[in-house]
Amino acid sequence: MCPRQQVGLRKAHTGTQQRGRERRHLLLEAAYELLCERDIEEITFRDIAARAGVPEGSAYHFYANRYDLFAALAKELSERFVAAHQRRVPARLRRSWRDLAAYMVEVGARIYAENPPARQLLIGGKTPPEVKNADRINDRVVGDVMHRVFAHYFDVPDSDEMRAAFYYFIEITDLLFTLSVIEHGEITSTMLAEAKRAGIGYLANYLADLDPD
């Protein structure tokens, strides 16, 4: 079960639509809590509404179904990755672009380890297609953040091709994470190393010129 403080979703604001925002927040929070306790396939929209204390009929005003709600939760959780990648990187972890790439993979693995709902929704192997498609949009946002971080420390090209490369970097490493979670229930140290190897190997097609002679 997840520690209560790990939910970390956006809190409701005041204003004319305060009640609606509060209910959206309650539904997202309830989905997070249930994903800490149960397999994603066992959770129904009714379960989420009941946990949130929101009438099921009213819940449909905010989300069309559980997949729509899970997609919204995935977006909230992706903001954890954005925030983590925007933090200052210690100098010893950015001596080369390869060091920085390895560090980025470790950051992602750590967030997944700390958030069972993120593992279930994003790399659990049972992610509904509707949620996975929404998550790929989120990954592009995270990829853009990674591009900016790399460009801050290294002479990385500012191009759509380069931004796409960081998106593919995320998809490649997440694939290895997914295999690890499916086979072992967690991201093992061996699969973390494999994810680093695969991601760095891919980025080398674009960043090899940054390697020292």
PyMOL commands that set and color helices and strands:
alter all, ss='L'
color gray80, all
select helices_A, chain A and resi 4-6+18-37+40-42+45-52+56-59+66-86+91-93+97-114+116-123+129-153+160-184+189-210
alter helices_A, ss='H'
color red, helices_A
deselect
rebuild
show_as cartoon
